Amino acid sequence: MAKILYFAILVDRLGRASEETALPASVTDVRTLLAWLRRRGDNWNRALADNAVRVTINRQIVALDSPVDDNAEIAIVSMRPD
């Protein structure tokens, strides 16, 4: 299972600091991960826009096209000051 950590204002906006989840087969990179998470609702959609967050995988900053899998530790940090 992938471990997803949320930081900064995301904790307040999304109501959680972390979660462990099995990623669906359709989630193959950071971009599809964020799109999958955004399907959870309006708060998620606004907070996790591609241009609003920075993502690390296993403590390394990655690009949107970087691969992701169920064994990853994924951290998502808001880049918006509010």
Secondary structure in CASP SS format (residue, H / E / C, confidence):
PFRMAT SS
TARGET T0000
AUTHOR 0000-0000-0000
METHOD secondary structure of the structure
MODEL  1
M C 1.00
A E 1.00
K E 1.00
I E 1.00
L E 1.00
Y E 1.00
F E 1.00
A C 1.00
I C 1.00
L H 1.00
V H 1.00
D H 1.00
R H 1.00
L H 1.00
G C 1.00
R C 1.00
A C 1.00
S E 1.00
E E 1.00
E E 1.00
T E 1.00
A C 1.00
L C 1.00
P C 1.00
A C 1.00
S C 1.00
V C 1.00
T C 1.00
D E 1.00
V H 1.00
R H 1.00
T H 1.00
L H 1.00
L H 1.00
A H 1.00
W H 1.00
L H 1.00
R H 1.00
R C 1.00
R C 1.00
G C 1.00
D H 1.00
N H 1.00
W H 1.00
N H 1.00
R H 1.00
A H 1.00
L C 1.00
A C 1.00
D H 1.00
N H 1.00
A H 1.00
V E 1.00
R E 1.00
V E 1.00
T E 1.00
I E 1.00
N C 1.00
R C 1.00
Q E 1.00
I E 1.00
V E 1.00
A C 1.00
L C 1.00
D C 1.00
S C 1.00
P E 1.00
V C 1.00
D C 1.00
D C 1.00
N C 1.00
A C 1.00
E E 1.00
I E 1.00
A E 1.00
I E 1.00
V E 1.00
S E 1.00
M C 1.00
R C 1.00
P C 1.00
D C 1.00
END
